[in-house]
Amino acid sequence: MTAPVIANLERLLDGPRDNALLRFSLGTEYLKAGDPAAAAAHLRAAVTKDPEYSAAWKLLGRALADAGRAREALDAYRAGIAVAERRGDKQAAKEMAVFARRLEKGLGG
């Protein structure tokens, strides 16, 4: 099911609908498909297109962590926490803070 969804979404890339939501959707689908590196690339594009997209920052952190890129994931979570706090998205900030603490412990502080 995920592969056809990815193919349909990828057809929209580099067109007028290539925006943060499209990239977020692609990132989500690539994570479901077990490809965190591809997911991270699209999620990074999402936060480039809309730096205030806290959900994209959160999923970027997860994709990077799943790809074994813990330090980058931690940076993404920290950026996402700042965005979420600015936007008043307390739940997203709390969730990312929990994920960031777990990564910090895994990295040795």
C-alpha positions, 0 to 999 in steps of 0.5 A: 500500500505504501509504495503506490502512495509514495509514487503518487506523492513523488509525482507532485515533487518539483511542481506547484504543490511541492510544499512542506505538507507534501514533503511531510507526507512523503517523509511519513510514508518512507518511514512506514516503508522502513526507509528512514534515510529517504524519510529524513531527506523529505522531512528536512525539505519540509522544515526548510520550506516551513521552519515553523512546522513542529510536527515535521521537526518531530518526525525528522528527529525520529527519522534521523534516529531510526537512520542511526544519526543520533546527533543530527536527530538530537539537533532536530529535536532541539530545533523542533522544541524551540519551534513548538514552544514559540507556537504554543504547541506544548504537547509536541514540545514535551514529546520532543523533549522526552525523545531528546533526553533519551538520545542524550542518555544514549550519547552519554550526556 
